Structures are given as structure tokens and as C-alpha cells.
């Protein structure tokens, strides 16, 4: 919906519109696109924008103004009472949503549960004193270190790093000291801000930051602030370690021990917001006996030596599985290499926020949040690296809370109790601290995350004391309860709009897929195998074809010449690629298959020998030993659903074959053969082929048109509702104008002064004019004079009755013989 302005006018220059156009470009060459995205925010306007994208006529829901007047109540999150069924019915034409619970019983690996293990710790006196003193310093309203327009950015970044670790706090303080020293010299101090957000990998937050003026400086005050910060630095560096670090080491030891006992994978993924903290965690892990090779580091830019070593190993161990045309870029390959290292070698993966998206870590069941972002959606994304499809164990999320820090404790309560973000919460002794109300917290999290992060940023920006911070977070905790209740109340109503597929209907679809999809995949694998078989034979390649474990395997002789794109591989197999380690999986993007397809398209026809399978139908078996001619054509239907179909027409003994029998002939295995003799003259043969093709195209078109007529009727009905919505909106406005006219006329009779009467007369005239415009508008709509209606009505009639185009592909003479079940070339 961001592609449209508030007035509903499409903004072609917006970033969202440009991205939408690029995605549509991808879809021109691919009928299906699989996407991941954050959940919708329960906004009807977002739903409208999504529909506008997939339904280009804009008539299903109308323009944004009409949509809001017909379906939205007070705001874009509230549906007009009584309109649920109508909106649900319209959306069902373009939207099908399947819930996780509906698919659960049909999954090979059902979704597992999540739980939280909470480690509470108490700071030492020195830690507590430093934290309180630094916080009090940060909350002062006038600080040179945080002066200027970037004050908010620096403050927020500082608070986040301070909550991460003592080393991150020390690094932040050193940045502040550097900033103050530059101010003493009358220089700009942007570098300090950049360093803070580089450490947090949030440089994008600086893109829109305005220019910072150099503030007026009182040298004595500035020197005092610098001295205070330098004392903070000395105190931070003097701390030997911290209580949270010790609890972290305890948590990792427990994961490793359980792994040794066979109670888990013995692996953990650790998240932190700070690169400085990431390096600190690596040192903590080494202190408990882990070696460098047991620890993998992942961040936004992975150019360190360990990443290069991991990439080299991945190229050797996994890179060969990718055909030359499908190999990933170096950046993607490094990401894959680090995940591969974690899966096969290391035991702990330490990630910055860059690892919270795009990684598949379902072989690990422990997520450790060393620090917690203020945006709950980010935490959900972290957990989602492990808690995802094909995870076989329940996922444990480890968190750390300072029991003597009210602000941290209250923030965790918001995340764990108000949002149910972590599922069941246990303490270190397995005592239950909280039972969740829902097993799908991502729905609530997605709706409330932005508001929560904004609220926390505002609290830390405006508060002046520690007590004020805690008090405001406590108030926010209570507000979150109200927001969640209000959201869930409305969600129960509005979610039914897009959750319109009843459980039994969904199960019926899944049962059908479970029964028919395997058969379809077997047929596809057979076609791919036959295509490759014919290609290798035509090129004179020495190879062997055989079946093994339900697959068709091709072994090509060493040294045999294949296209360069195929690479060095000489063993290929059809079927499920999972678990296939001794051969390259053949699919439609494999270079060998693509070469076979290209070669087949270049074939102009000739003489072939068709081989009957042992299970041939009686009608097909009756043709054994006979000769004939087959003609293939590509039939294109440019209707509501553009379709391309291969159609075969054939003649045997000068007589056209039934289209269904010709289709069976087209699927037989073929080999080069001698020219088949026929007793029919060319003119008679052409006439028989023309008749066979005409009947085949007619039969195929009749099948296609059943669906096209349904689409046509739906489209015309949609256009009618589009006009009716506009009429409804106009009539509502006329009714409102009638009330206003009645009121204005009553006031006109009561006013005394000439100016007042003139003002009322002007109002009456304006209302009457608008009423007349609406009257004519309704008359035009009812007579279907609307420009959009006429445009799409004409388009729909043209689509419905447009004849197909028939493109001849090739013609071949054939002789039919029974096949030899074994093939070796």
C-alpha cells in the first residue's frame, strides 16, 4: 500500500513501486515465486495494497477511497460491522491462506514447541555502581558528548551497547571520550556516531541523520565531562568479568553436556547486537575449554580469515553439488560456508543481528540471546533461525536478566508475559515462571513491535532518572496489555476474512496433494529421464541407464564429451535430491537437462521408431507394427489464464487417429529409425493430418474454455460489484447532503443578519451543486458509463473470445514396435 499516496494515486517513483515492478519482471519468466516476509500488521490498507498488486484491474476492491468508505470503520484496522462476509468472498478470488495448524498433520516433520530458560544474575557492587553512574550521566539533559541533532542516535546506541556487555560499554565510553576531545579542538565529531552504529551494524540509521552543528563550548565544563568519562573507562576496564558472562558460560556448558549425553545436538547459536560483544563472547567460550575451531563467528561483513577458510572448505566439500549455472555469489557462498562449518564442525555460532535473517539452523535447538533488541520482531527473527520447519526438537531460548535492574526486568516481562514471545518460561532449575497464552506469538509480535521499540526509544531519550525510566517502562507494560487485548479482539473478527478456508477443506486439498503429487513427480522424472536418454543417444555418448532405489541413474563413460556447462560430473539421477550423494540430481535447471531441452527444440522432424511399453493400452497395442505420421504443435491460449499446450495429431494408414490416441503416441519413447513407408499419397496424408490436428485442437480448446467461461463470469460479476460500490458510496454521500441541506435551510429561516444569511445561502448552494453532481454520477454509473468499467468489460470480452494460436513444431514418420525393457548405450 506504500506504492499509493494518501489520495490513492499510484506513485511510480516510490521505492516500493520500483521493487514491485522488478518482482513482476521476475514473474514474466516464472509462473511461481516463493517469498518470505514479515507478517502483515492487521491493516486493511495493507490488504488492499496487496490485492492491487496481484489483481491489476483495481476493480475487486475499488480505489482506496471507495474501499475505505465501504469496508473500513474508524481506522484502517477496523472493519465495518456486517461487511466481513462480503470482503471475505472477494478476497477468496485472489488469496488463499493456510495456517500452520492446518498443515501440521501432513508435514514430514511437524512443527515443534519453544520454551525459554531464564538465567537471572545479580551484578557485583562495582558493576552496579558503574551501571548506575553511567546511566545517571546519560540521563542528564545537557551533555557535550550528546549535543547536537544526533543526540538521540548517540543516546540510543549507547544504551543498547551498555546493555550488551562491559567491553561494549567500555568501547562506547571511549567513543564518547574521543568525541569530547574533538569538541575541545573545535572539530566535528561524526566519527564517534559512525563507530557506535558500525559496531551495532545499524549504519542505515545514519543515512537520514541531519547535519550536526558544532555546539558552543565552555572549556571548563567540557573538561569536567571528559574527566568523568575517562574515570568511567578506567572503572569499566578494571572489572575482571561480569555476572552475566558467568551465567552465559553456565548456559553453554549445559548445552554441551546435554549434547554429550545424547539429549540434544550439543550446539548453540548465540546472538548479540554488538560486534565488540561478539569478540568478547569468543573469549568467554575459549575460557571454558572450547577451541577456535569450535566457534564460528557470523556478522554483516564476513571477511575475516576464519570465514575465508570456511569458504575454501565449503567449495571443496559442498560447492561441487551446484551446477555451474546455479552457483551462488561469493557473498552468499560465504554465508552458506559458515552455516556448513557450524553444522559439520563447530559447536557454537556467535551471530550479530545480521544472522537473524536468511539462515537455516534447524539442526540446532538452542538460541541464546546474550542481549535483547528493543524491537520484539528482531527477537522473533532470531528464534526463527532454529524454530522453523524440519526442526526435530523443541527449541530452547536462553535469556539473561539482571534481577537488580528494574528497567531490564520490566522490559523482559513485556516480551515474555505480555507478548508470549518465548513460550513457556523456566528458570535455571526448570521451575515454571510463565505459561504462554498462545503458541503463535509472531502474530501479536508483528502487530505491536514497531510501537514497543518506539516507546522504549522515547523513554530512554526523555527520562532524567533511573526511577523515571523504571516507572515509564512499568506504565508501558500495562499499556501493552491493553494494546494486546484490543488487537486480539479486532483480530478475531478481521482474521476470519483471510482465514476463510475451513479446516476440512484444507485437509481435503492436502490429502489430494499427498495422493496425486508423488504420481506427478514420478511422471516428471520419467519425462526428464527419457529426454536425457534421447539426447545422449543422439550425440553418440557412451552411457548406461538403469534404475536404483526408485531413481533412473545415468552413468556416462569417462572422457565422454558433454557440454562444458555440465562440468566434470558423469553420474546423474532423477528423483528426490535429498539424500542423493553419489550423483548429481537431474532437474529442469540442471545444465544437462537444459542442453537436452535446447537440442529437442532444434529438431525439425524425420523418421523415428516408437517403442510400446509393456503396459500399453489395448488401443495403443493394436497399432504395433504399423507406420504413420505424427505432427506436433504448440497451442497458445491468451485468455484470462494464459496457457500453452502441446497437441498431437497423427494418421495411420491414411486415416486420422483419435486425439487421445495421438496424445499417447506422443509420450512413447522414440529413437532414430528408417523412413517408414506409407501407401497414402502426400495430398491424402496432409488432409488426414489436418483433420487430426483440427480435431485435437478443438478437443483441447473445449477443455480450456470450461475454465475460461468461469473466469469470464467472475470478471464480469466483479465489474458489476465495482460499479455498485461506487453507487453505494455516492448514495451515502447524497443522504448525508440531504441531512445537511435540511439543517442549513432550517438555519436560514432563523438567521437575522444579512451576512449570516448570505453565508447560509452559499452553503445551501454548494450542497445543492454537490448533490446534483452526485445525482448525475449515479445515473452514469447505473447506465454503466464508467470509464474503468467499459475499459475492462471490452478487455474481458476480447479475452474470452480470442482464438488460440497454433504453432507447428515438427512432423515425423514413425513405425511402432514393442520396447526392450533394458537400455544400454
N, C-alpha and C positions, 0 to 999 in steps of 0.2 A: 504494500500500500504506500510505501515511501516513494514509489515512482510517480505518484499523483500529488498535486498540490491540494491545499485545503478546499479549493473550489472543484476538485475532481478532474482538473485538466492534466493530461499526461505530460510529464517533464522528461523529454528525451535526453536532456543533458545531465540528468542526475546520475550519480554513481550506481544507484540501484538499477536504473533503466539500462545503463550501458552493460552491466553484468547480466541483466535479464536477456538482452539481445545476444550476448555471447553464448549463454546457455541454450537459447533457441537455435543458434547456429550449430551447436553440437548435435541437437536432436534431428537436424535435417539428414544426418548420415547415420543416425542410430535411433531405432524406434523406442528404446527404453533407456532411461537414465536413473541410476541409483544414487541418491544423495543422503547425506547426513546433515542434521541441522539442530539447533536448539529448539525446544518446543515452542509452540505459539503461546502468546501471552493472554489467551482468552479474550481477545479483542475481535469484535465483529468486523471492524475496519480491516484488520489483518486478513480475516477470512475473505472479505470482499476483494482485497488486493490479490490474494492467491487465485481466486476464481477468475479475475480479469486476465490473469496470466495464462491460465490453461484453457479458458473459453474466450477466444479473441473477439467475438462479436459484441461482447458487452451487454447482451440482451438478457442473460439469465438472471442477473441481479439488478440490472439497470445501472445508471450512473450513480456516483456516491451520494449525491443529494437525494435522489429518489430512494435509494437503498436505506439511507438513514431515516427518512420520513416514514417508510413502510415498515421497517424492521427494528430500528433502534429506539429505545425509550430515552432515559435521561442522558446517557452517555453511550459510548461505543461498546461497553461491556454488558449492557443491559438490554435484553430482548423485549420487544413489545409483547405483553401478555396475549396469548391466543395465536401468535404467529409461529410457534415452534414447529408445527407440522408442515406448514407451507414452506418455510425455509429449509427444513429437513428434506422435503420432497425435491426441491430444486437442487440442493447440493448433491443429492444422491446421483444426479446425472453426471457429475464430474469428479466426485470424491468418494472413495471407499476406504474406511479406516478399520484396521484390525488391531485389537488390543492384545497385549502380551498374554493376558489370562485366557483369551480365546484360542491362542495358538499353542499354549503350553503342552497339551496332551499329544500334539502332533510333532513336537520337536524331538530330534535325536537326543539332544541334551537339554532338558528343561532348565529354566532359569532358577538359579539358587537364591538363597537369602543373604542378607547382610546383617552385621552386628558391629557394635562399637566396643572397644576396650579402652577405658579411660584411665590414664595414669595421672594421678594428682601428686603434686610436689609442693614443697614449701621452700621459698628462697632463703638463702643464708642471710644473716643480718647485713653483711656487706652488700650482697646483691640487692636486697630490699631497699637499703638506704640509697644505693646508686640509682635504682629504678625510680624511686620516689623523687629524688633530687632532680634527675634529668627531666622527668615528666613535669614537675613544677616549673622548671626552666622553660620547657616548650610551651606551657600554657600562659606564659607572660604575654601581654598584648603587644609590647613594643620591644622587639629584638632586632639588632642589626643583622644577625645571621639569617633571619627570615623576613627581612624587609622587602618592599617592592611587590610587584604584581605576582611574582611566583611564590609568595609566602605560603599560599595554600598547598601548592605542589610539594614544596620542600617539607612542610609540616607533615603532610600525609605520608610522604615517602619515609620520613624519619620515624614516625610511629610504627610503620609496617616493619622496618628493619629492626627497630628496637624490640619488637615482639618476636622477631625471628631468633636471634641468638646474641650472646655477648660479643663475639667477634664482629657481627654485623653492626651492633651498636657502636663499637669502637671505631669501625670504618666510617660510620655516619658522623661521629663526633670529629674525626679527622677531616672529613669533608667540610664540616661547619667551620673548623679552625682555619682551613685553607681559605674559605670564603671570607672570613673576618680579616685575615691577613691581606687579602687582595683589596678589601674595602679600605684598610689602613693606607694602602698605596694609591687609592683613588682609581682602582681598576674595576672593570666589570667582573662579575663572579658567576657567570653562567655555567662554567665548567663544573662547579660543585653540584648544581642541579642535574646536569647531564650524567655525572658519575653516579648519583643516587639512583636515577631511573635506568641507567645501564645495568647496575647491579640487580635491579628488580626486573630487568628485561621488559620495561614499560616505556621505551623511548617514544612510542606513538602518543603518549600523553603530552609530550612536549611539543608536538607539531603545531598545535594551535595556541601555544603559550605566547602571550604578547611580549613586546619589548620591555625590558626591566630598566628603569632609570636608576642611576647611582644615587642613593639617598644622601642627604646632608649628614655629616658625621661629626659627633662630639668625641674627640680623641680620647678623653679620659673614660667616658662611658664605654666606648668601643674596646679600649684596652682592658677594662674590668671584665667585660663579657668574654673576651678572648682568654683571659686568665682563668675564668671559671670553667670554660670548655676544656682547656688544657688539663685542669685538675680532674675533670670527668674522664678524660682519656687515660690519664695515669691510673685512676681507680679501676677503670674497666680492664686495662691490661694487667693489673696486679691480681685480678681474680684468677685462681688456678683453673677452675672449671665452674660449671653451674649445675644447679639441681636438675633442670630439665635434661641436660646432657646425660646425667647419670640414669635417669628414667628411660631415656632413649636407648641407652646401651642395654638396660634390663629387657626392654621390649624386643630388641634384635636377638639377644641371647635366647629368649623364649622361643622365637620363631625358628632359630637354628636347631635348638634342642628338639622341638617337636618334629622337625624335618628328619632328624636322625632316628627318632622313634617311629617314623612312618605315619605321623599324624598330619602331614601336610607336605608341601613342596620344599619347605626349608628355605624359601625365597621371600623377599620383601621388597616392595617399591616404596621409596621414601620421597616425599615432596617437600620442597621449601620454595619460598618466593625469592630468596636471595642467593646470588652466586657465591658471595662471601660465606654464607652459611653452608652452602654445598661443599665447599672445600673443608670447612670445619667438621662437617659430618664424616667426610672421608677420613680425617684424622681420628675421630672418635671410634670409627669402625676398626681402624688398624689397631687402636689401643686395646680392643677386646679380642685380638688374635687373628682378625681377617687380614689377608694379604691383598696387595694391589689388584691381583688378578681375580679376587673375589668381589671386587667393587667396580661397577660400571657407572660412569657419570654421563648424564644427558642434559643438554641445555640448548638454548636457541641456536647458537653457532657452535658446531662441534668440530673444531679444527685442531684439537689437542692431539698429542702423539698417540694416546691410547685409542682415540677414535680412528686414527689412520691405520693402526694395527688391526683393529676390529674390522675395518673395511677390507683390508687385504685378506684376512681370513675368510670373510663372508664371500668375497669374489671367488676364492678357491673352493669353498665348501657349498655355497648356495648359488652363486652367480651363474653357473652353467645351466641351471634349470630354466633360466629366462632365454627365450629365443632372441636372436639379435634385434629384431624389430620391436621387442617388448621390454627391453632392458630399461630400468629406471635411471633417472638423472643421478648425478653424484650425490646431491643433497639428500634425495630420497634413499639412495643406496646406503648412505652413512647411517640414516635413521634405522633402516632395516638391519644393518650390521650391528648396531648397538643393542637392538632388541634380540637379535640372534645370539650375541655374546651373553646377554642376561639369561636367555633360555637354556643355553648349552654349557656355559662355563661359570659365570659369576653367580653370586648368591644375593647381592643387594644392588638394586638400581636406584641411584640418587638423582632425582629429576628436579629441575627448576619448573616454573609454570609452563614452559614450552613442551614438557612431556605430558601435559594434561589433555592434549588433543591428538588424535590420529594414531595412537599406539595401541596395539592389541596385545595385552599382557594377561590373557585369561589362563595362562599356565601358572600364574602366581595368585595367591588368595589373600595376601596381607598388604594393606595400604597403610602407610604411616605418614600422618600429617605432622611434620615437625613444627610447622606454623600453619595458621589458618587464614586464608584470604577473607576480606570483608564481604566479597560477593559470593553468596552461597552457591550460585551456578558454577563457579570455578571449582568449588569443593566437589560438587556432584560430578563434574567432568573428570576430576582426579579419580574418584571412586570408580567411575565408569570404565577406566582402563582395565580393571580386573573384573568388576562386576558386570559382565556382558555375556552375550550368547556364547556357548561352548565352555563356560566356566563350570567345572565339575564339583567344586567345593563351595561351601558357604564362605563369603568374604568377610574378613575381619578388618575393621577400620580402627587404627590406633590414633588416639589424640592425647595431648598433654595439656593440663590446666594447672596454673598456679593457684592453689587453694586460698592463698592470702592476697589474691588480686581480684577485687570485686568486679572490675571492668571486664577482665578476661572471663571470669566465671559467668557473669551475666550474658556476655556475648555467646559463650558456648551453650547456655540454656536456650537462647533464641534458636540456635542451629539445631540442637539435639532434641529439644522438647517442643518448641513451637513449630518447627518445620519438619520434625522427624527425619532429619537428613541422614542419620547414621543407623537407623533401625533400632534394635534393642541395644541399650547401653549397659555395659557391665564394668565393674571396677576391676582392679588387678587381681582380686581374689574370686572373680566370677560372680560376685553379688550383683543382682539386677538393680540398676539405678533408674531405668526408664523403659517402659514398653511402648512401642510406636502405635499410632492410631491407623497408619496406612503402610502398605508395602510398596507404594509407588510415590515416594516423596518428590520425585522430579517434577510432577505436575504443579504442586504448590510452590516448590523452589523456583521454577521458571517464571511463575507469575509475580513473585514478591522479591526476587533477588536484587533487581535494579534499585528499588525503593530502599531496601535494607542497606545496601552499600552507600547510597547517597546519604541516608540518615546518619550512618556511622561517620562518614567523612565530615558531615556538618557538625556532629557532636565534638569531634576532636579539634575541629577548626575554631569553634566559638567558645568552648569551655575554658574556664580560668583556674579551676582547682580540681584535684583528684576526686573529691566528693561530688563535684558537679558532674564530672564525667560519669561516675557510677550512677548517680541519680538519673541522668538523662538516658543511660542505657537501660536502666530498670523501667523507666517510662516507655521506652521503645519496645521492651519485651512485652509489656501489657498491650501496646498498640498492635503488635504483630498478632497477638491472639485475636483481636477484633478484626484485623485485616483478613486473617485466615478464615475466620468464621463467615465473614461477608463474602469472601471469594468462593468458599466451598458451597455456600448457599446458592449463589448465582451459577456456579459451575455445574451443580447437579441438574439445573434446568438447561443451560446452554450446551453442555457437553453432549446431551442427548441428540443435539442437532447433527453432530458429525459422528456420533456413535450409534448410527441408525441400523447397523447390521446386527440382527439378533443373534445370540449365541448359536442357536441351532442352524441358522443359515450359514454362519461362518464355518461351523463344523462340517456342514454338508460340502462346502467348497473345498475345505482341507481334505476331506475323505476322498473327494473326486480327484484332487491333485495327487494324493497318495496312491490311488489306484491307477491313474492314467499317465502321470508324468514319467514314471520309470519306463513304461512302454514307449513313450515318445522319445525318451533319451536313447533307448536301445535302437530305435529306428534311425535316429540321427547318427549315432555311432556307426550303424551299418552303412548308411549312405556315405559317411566320411571315409570309412574303410574301403568301400568299393571305388570311390573317387580316387583315392591314393593308389589303390591297386591298379586301376586302369592307367593312371599317369605313369607309374613306374614301369609298367609293361610297355607302354607306348614309347618310352625313352630307351628301352632296351637295358634297363638297370637290372643287375643280378640281385635278387632278393628272395626271401622266404616269408610266406604268410601262414600264420597258424593261430589257433585260439588257445588262451591260457587264462585261467581264473576269470572266465567271463569276458575277457577282452580279446580283441583282434590285435595281434602283435605282428609287426613288420621288422625283419632283420635284413638290413641292406649289407651287401658284401663290402668288406673293407676296400677302400680305394675306388668304390663306385662313384661316378660323377653325379652330384646333386647340385642344385642352385646354391650359390655362395651364401645366400641368406640363411640357409638351413644350418650352416655351421658344421661342426665335426661329428655331430650325433649320427649314429647309424642304427639305432634301435628305437622304434616308435610304437605307441599303443593307444588304442581308443579306450573310452570308459572314464570312470571317476578318477580324477587326478590325485585324490587323497590316498596316501599310502603307496603311490607309484614312485619307486626309487630307481629301478633299473632300466627305465625307458622314458623318453620324452612323451608327454601327453599330447595326443592329436586333438586339436580343436580348430575352430574357424579362423583363428588368428595365427595359428602356427605357420611358419614360412613354407613348410612342405605342403600343407593343405591349400594355402593361398596360391602357391605355384600350380597345384593341380587344378584349382578353380580357373585361374587365368588360362591355362592350357586348354581346358574344356571349352571355355568361351571362344577360343580361336578356331575350334573345329568347325569346318564348313560342311561336313557330311561325308558320305562314302558308303562302303559296304561293311556290314557287321554281322557277327554271329551272336544271336541271343541264346542264353542258356536258361532253360527252365529249372526252377528249384524243385526239390523232391515233393514239396507241399503245394505245388501249383494247383489253382482251382480247376475244376473239370473243364470249364470253357477254355481256359488257357492251355491246359494239357492237350486239348483236341487239336491245337494248332501245331503240335510237334511235327517237324519235318517240312513244314510249309514255308514258302517265301512270300515276301510282300514289301511294302514301302511304308515308312513311318515319317511323319512330318511333325516337328515341334515348333511351337510359337509361344511368345510371351504376351499375355493379355493384361493390359493395364486398365484399371478402373479408377478414374479420377473423381470419385464421388465423395460422400461425407467421410467415409473411411477409405483413403487411397489403398488399393490392393493390387498386387502384382501376382499373377498365377501362371504356372506352366501348363499348357494344354497340348495334348497329343491327339493327332488324327492318324489313322492307319487304314490301309487297304490290303486285303489278301485275296488273291485270285480275281483281281479286278473289282471286288466288292468292298464297300466301306465297312469297317468294324464298328461295333457299338462303342461309344466314348469310354465307358467304364473298362472295357477290354483293352482299348488302346492305352488307357492310363496304366493298366497292369503291365503291358508290354514295355512301356517307358521306364519301368522300375526294374526290369530284368538286368542282370549282369551282362555286359557286352564285351566282345573282343573283335579285333580286326578280322574280317572274313572275305572270302571270294565273292565277286559280284553275283548276286542271286538273279537267276533268270526268271522272267515273267512272261506269260503268254499274252498279256494285255498290252495293246498299243499305248503309246505315250499320251495320246489325247484322252483315251478312255481312263487311263490311270490318273491323269490330272483331274478329270471330272470326279472320279471316285474319292480322291484325296480332298478336293474342295468340298464335296458333300460331307465327308467325315469331319473336316475341320469346322465347317459351319455348324454341324450338329453338336460338336464338342464345345464350341464357344457358346452356343445357345444354351446348352445344358449348364455350363459353368456360370453364365450370366444369370440364369434363373435362380441359381443358388445364392449368388451375391445379392441380387435385388431384393430378396426377402429381408435381409438386414438393412439395405438402403431405404426401403419403404418405411421401416420402423424409425430410422434416423430422420427421415423427411417429416413424418408426422410429429415426432418430438420437436423438431426445429420449428415447424410452423406453430405448434402449440406454445412453444417458448416465446416466439414473437408476439403472439396474441396476449400472453401474460405481461410481456414487456409494455405493451400499449395500455393494458388495463391498469398496471401500476401507475403509469403517468396520469391516467384519467382519475384514479383514486386520489392521488396527491392534489391534482387540480380541484377536485370537488371538495376535498377537505379545506383547501385554502379559500374556496368560494364560500363555504359555510362559515369560516372564520370572518371573512369580509362582510358577510351578511350581518353577523352579530355586531361588528364594529360600525357598520352603516347605521344600524338601528340605534346604537348608543350615541353616535355622532348627531343623528337627526334629533334625538331627544335633547341633547345638549344645545343644539342650535335654537330650539324653541325656548330655552331657558336663559341664554346669554343676553346681556343688555348692551354692552359696548359694541361700537361698530367694528373695532379692530378684532375683538374676540369673535364676533360673528363671522368676520371675513376669514379668520383662521380656521374656524369650524367648517365654513363653506369650502375652503380649499382642501381640507381633509376629506370631506364628502366627495368632492370632485375626483381627488386622487384615488380614493377607494372605488368609486364607480368606474373609473377608467381601467383600473386593475381588474375589476370584476368582468368588464366587457372583454378584456384581453383573454382572461381565463375561459370565458364562455366560448369564444371563437376557437381557443386552443382545444377545448374538449370536443367541439364539433369536428375539428380537423382530425383529432385522434380517433374519434368514433368512426369517421369515414376512411380511416387508415391512410391519411395524407402525410403521416410522419415520414421524414426523410430516411431515418435509420431503418424503420420498418420496411419501406419499399426497397431499399438497397438490399437487405438481407433476404426478403421474400423472393426477389428476382434471382439472387445468387442461389438460393435453395432450389428453385425450380430448374435452374441450369444444371446444378449438380445432380439432381435426381434423374434427369432425362438425357444426360450426356452419354453418348455411346462409347463403348470401350474401344481402345486402340489395340490392334493385333499386329505384333511384330514377328515375322517369320525368323526362326533361328537356324534350322538346318533340316535337311531331308536325307534319309538313308534307306538303302535297300537292306533287307535282313533275311536271314534264314534261322529258324528256331530249332534248337537241339537241346536235349536234356544235358544238365551240367554234371561235371565231375566234382564231387564234394571237396577234394583236396586240391590246393593250389600251390605250386612252387615254380618260381621263375629264375 
